[in-house]
Amino acid sequence: MISVYRGSDYFEAQLLRDLIEQAGVQVFLHGASLQGGLGEAAVMGHLSIMVNERDQSQAADVVMAYERGDFTLEDE
């Protein structure tokens, strides 16, 4: 398993997980269960999206597309 994302924003991690899964890649989100236990503690990078090594490139492409704004909804 290899990490393709590390962060502390639970909602962003969930969104990225879903986008990567839609690309056909099996995804494991580590650290999500820590969210409630950390409360207001300022802990950075406790969430990690892990994929199989063979899927690293495809998953990384999805993360880069997200960071570029390729999945942004446009106002009409």
C-alpha positions in Angstrom: 0.0 0.0 0.0 1.2 3.5 -0.8 -0.1 6.9 0.3 -1.4 9.3 -2.5 -2.8 11.9 -0.1 -2.1 13.1 3.4 -4.2 15.8 5.1 -6.4 16.8 8.0 -9.6 17.8 6.2 -12.0 14.9 6.6 -14.5 16.1 4.0 -11.8 16.6 1.4 -10.4 13.2 2.1 -13.8 11.6 1.7 -14.3 13.5 -1.6 -11.0 12.4 -2.9 -11.6 8.8 -1.8 -14.9 8.8 -3.8 -13.3 10.4 -6.9 -10.5 7.8 -6.8 -13.0 5.0 -6.4 -15.0 6.3 -9.3 -11.8 5.9 -11.4 -11.9 2.2 -10.5 -9.2 2.1 -7.9 -9.6 0.4 -4.5 -9.0 3.0 -1.8 -8.3 2.8 1.9 -8.8 5.9 4.1 -6.6 5.6 7.2 -7.1 7.9 10.2 -10.7 8.7 9.7 -11.6 7.0 13.0 -9.3 9.4 14.8 -11.4 12.4 13.8 -13.8 12.3 16.7 -11.1 11.4 19.2 -8.9 14.4 18.3 -11.6 17.0 18.9 -10.2 20.4 18.7 -6.6 19.3 18.8 -4.5 20.8 16.0 -3.2 17.7 14.4 -2.1 17.9 10.8 -1.9 15.1 8.3 -3.7 12.4 10.3 -5.7 11.3 7.3 -4.1 9.2 4.6 -5.5 7.8 1.4 -3.8 4.5 0.5 -3.9 2.5 -2.7 -2.2 -0.6 -4.0 1.2 0.2 -5.6 0.0 -0.8 -9.0 -2.7 1.9 -8.8 -0.5 4.7 -7.6 -0.2 6.5 -10.9 -3.9 6.5 -11.6 -4.8 7.6 -8.1 -2.2 10.4 -8.1 -3.6 11.6 -11.4 -7.0 12.0 -9.8 -5.5 13.9 -6.8 -3.6 16.2 -9.1 -6.8 16.8 -11.2 -8.7 17.7 -8.0 -5.9 20.1 -6.9 -6.0 21.8 -10.3 -9.7 22.3 -9.9 -10.8 19.9 -12.7 -13.8 18.8 -10.6 -15.0 22.3 -9.7 -18.6 23.0 -10.4 -19.1 26.0 -12.6 -21.7 28.7 -11.9 -24.3 29.1 -14.6 
